[in-house]
Amino acid sequence: KQEVTQIPAALSVPEGENLVLNCSFTDSAIYNLQWFRQDPGKGLTSLLLIQSSQREQTSGRLNASLDKSSGRSTLYIAASQPGDSATYLCAVRGYNQGGKLIFGQGTELSVKP
Amino acid sequence: DAGITQSPRHKVTETGTPVTLRCHQTENHRYMYWYRQDPGHGLRLIHYSYGVKDTDKGEVSDGYSVSRSKTEDFLLTLESATSSQTSVYFCAIRASGEETGELFFGEGSRLTVL
């Protein structure tokens, strides 16, 4: 059974700091991994999608890496801003789960001015 | 914007009443999903559809049914709502790619069952 874990559950940093969010998964037989952002009371916004054949993806100040063999992904946020405050979720789509997306519990990020 | 609209956005109902939530998409995607999100449980898949009239169960399908009579609409029905079905419900679509496509979510429907 695929399990997705995100540590830490919550993180508070001062504005301007570079930070890393972690995502680990137990079954490396995946099609891809996707990072989302969720603001309070809102839906999920897709940030980055990494296919299993890729090592990383970048979008603006965001960089996501994937190490399939070790079952890990990181989301790097450069020069954090208060507007980055949100919950960040990772999700994996695995071969052995019928292609279904399995979500982590999320990391709640707070960036202080 | 993946062109996903959920309705209603908020609903309060009483135990035992039927409830239908609608998900509408404008971009003709084949795969559509219904998730629920609850504190402590995260996002859990209820049902999904891989085409008109083609649906399958997710991990928490008991008490829910779905229908997809048109590509653009995916309906989630609670035949007889219970308090345990109080939740935020999200519809999602998968953009192109049988297994590799990106998932996009709607804004959610907040359901309260009294």
Interface residues (C-beta under 8 A of the other chain):
Chain A: Y31 N32 Q34 F36 K42 G43 L44 T45 S46 L49 Q51 L89 A91 R93 G99 K100 L101 F103 G104 Q105 G106
Chain B: Y33 G42 L43 L45 Y48 G58 F90 A92 E99 T100 E102 L103 F104 F105 G106 E107 G108
